[in-house]
Amino acid sequence: MHNHPSGDPSPSQADFEMTKAIIDIAKPLGIAVHDHIIAGGSGHASLRVMRLI
């Protein structure tokens, strides 16, 4: 989870890339990434709910 100081919780391309990198690194270690949540002043976004992971 992290926040976007701009207030817009929409995931950026960097958010997608970082999430994929974390998933790729965690998988061989037996660690499952269940979600990536982005908080902003106008709400939040869940990559899992958006079916992006």
N, C-alpha and C positions, 0 to 999 in steps of 0.2 A: 504494500500500500504506500502511496505517496500523494502529495497534493500538487495542484497546479495553482500557483499564486495569482495567475490571471483570473481565476474564478471559473474558468471553463473546464469542466471535467472530461471533455472529449479526449480520447487517446490520440497521441501524436505518433508519427512514424517511429520516433525514438523510443516511445513506450512499447510499441510492438517489437522492435528489435531487441530491447533490453529484456523483455519478457521471454522471448524465444531463447536468448542467450542463457538466461537463468534456468529455464526448463532444460536446455541441452546440458548444462553443467550439473544440474541436480540429479538428472535421471540416472547416470551411472553410479551415483552415490546412494541410490534407493530413496531419494527424497522426491515426493510428489508436490508439484505446484498446483494448488487448487484454484487460485484466483489471483488476479491483479486488480486492485481497486484504486481508482483515482478520485480524490476528493477535490471539490472546488466550491466556491461560494454559492453556486447555483445548484448544488447537489453532488452526486457521485456517479461514477461509471464503473461497471464490473465487466472485465473482459470475458469472464465465464458466462455471464448473463447475455452478453452480446454475441456469444458463441464464437469468440475469437481465439480462445484457447480450450 
